[in-house]
Amino acid sequence: MGRERLVEVSPPAELLGDLLESSLESGVEASFAVAGNSMRPLVRTGDVVRVRRLGPTEPGLGDVVAIRGMPDGGLLLHRVVRVRNGRLLLRGDNSLVDNGECPMDAVLGVLAGVERNGRQVWFGSGRLGWLVALAVRMGLVNYYNRVRLKFAQADSRLRERTGEDGNE
């Protein structure tokens, strides 16, 4: 009746893909921390994502899928922005460029959850997934990120000039 322990590991990129594939084949969801900004703002560096096996009608428009897409054999988590003739067009939410098409059978799993600072956060899936996919495809999420960054920079410069530290 011992307590379960969670062991954190940071395997090499290609090993993470193997571990995910093995877990999903045996019916076990897999969780790991994300590195990179391609899915900002909905999935951020340090978020812990949970990936599960595909359901019978997945992946669909707006789903975030895991594929082996990196040159080192590592994983890529990107959104499905188009489905056509059994092929998927993928793109990171924060990108203006598609990753190209991939066959459905290249998908290892689908994103089932995102945890940030111990809390579950919405990552643009479910009924509104198609709308998020459209916004990504049109470059609106990337535009939002750039505008948000400009405002943050302007705010920082203004605080420096006025001597405010923002902790009032």
N, C-alpha and C positions, 0 to 999 in steps of 0.2 A: 504494500500500500504506500509505496514511495511517491514522492512528488515528481511529476515530469519536469525534465530540464530542457530548456531550449539552448541549443549550442549555435552560436553565430560563427559562420565561416565565410571567408572571402575567396572562393575558388578562382582559378584562372578562368578567363572568359569562355574558352572552349569547353572547359569542364562544367561550367554552369549550364550550358546548353545540354550536355549529356545528362546531368542530374535532373534537369527539368523534364527532358524527354522520358527518362526512366521513371520518374515519379508519376507523370501523367499516364504512361502506359499501364502502370499498376493501379490506376484509379485514385491516386493521392494528389490533392492540390499541393502546389509548391509556392512558397513565399520567399522573396528576396528583396534586398534594397536596390533601388534604381540609381544609376549614375548617368548624368547627361541632362541636357536641357531641351532636347528635341520635342518633348511632349508638354512643355510648359504652357500654360500655367496649371493645367489640370493634373499632371503628374510631374513631380519635381525631384531633383537629386535628393537622395536620402529617404524618399518615400518608400514604404514597404508595400510591394504589390503582391497580390495573390492571383495565381494563374491556375485555371482548371481545364479539364478536357473539353473539347468541343461538343456541343449538343448536336442533335440530328439536323437542325436547320441553320447551324452556324458554320462559319462566321457570316455576318451580315453587314450591311452598310452601317457604319458608325462604331462597330466593335473595335476594340483595341486587341490586337493579336500579337503573339510571340512567334517569331521565326528566327531561324539562323540566318542573319543578314549581314554580319560584320565580317570583314576580311580575316579576322583571327578566329572565326568560327563561333564568335559570341552571339548573344541574343540581341534582337531588335524588337522593341515594343512600339508599334506604330498603328495608326488608325486606318481602317478600311474606308476609303473614300469613293470607291466604285467597285461594283461586282458585275462582270460581264463574261459570258461564255465559260464559266468555271474558273475564271482568273480574277485575282484581286489586285486593285491598285492601292498601294499603301503610301501614307505620308505622315510624318511627325506633325503634331498640332502646331508647332512653332516653326514650321518650314514652309517655304514657298515652292519647293521642288518635290515632286513625287519620287518615291523610291523605285518606281518601275512596277511592272506587273509580276505577280508570282502565282503559281498554281495553288489551288485550295489545299492540296496535300502537302505543301511546304509549311503549313501552319502547325505549330506544335500545340498551342493552346490559346485560350481567350482570357483576357483580363477579367477577374471576378471581383476584385476589390482593391482599394488603395487606402493605406493608413498613413496619416501624417501626425506626428507628435502624439501618438497613442489614440487618435480619433479617426474613424472612417470618414472619407471625403468622397464626394461625387466626382466622377472622372469622365462624364459625358457619354454614358451608355444608356441602355434601356430605351424607352419610347422616344426620347429626344436624341438618340444617337445619330439618326439620319440628319438632324438639324446641325449638330456639332460637325459631322462629316462635311456638310455643305459649307459651313463657316470656315473649316480648315481648307477645303478645296478652293474657296474664293480668296484665301489669304487673310481673312479677317482676324483670326486668332494671332497670327504673326504681327499684323498691324496693331492690334490691341497691346501686345507685348512691347512693341517699339514705342508706342505712345506712353504706356505706363512707365517705361524706363526713362523717357525724356522728362516726364513730370517729376519722377523721383530725383533725377539729376538736378533739375531746376529748384526743387524744394531744398535739396541739400546745399546748393550754392546760396540760396536765400538765407537759410539758417546760419551758414558760415558768416555771411555779411552782417546779419543782425545779432549774432552771438547767441541765438537760441539753440538749445540742445534737444528740444522736442520731448523732454521729460517733465512737463509741467502738469 
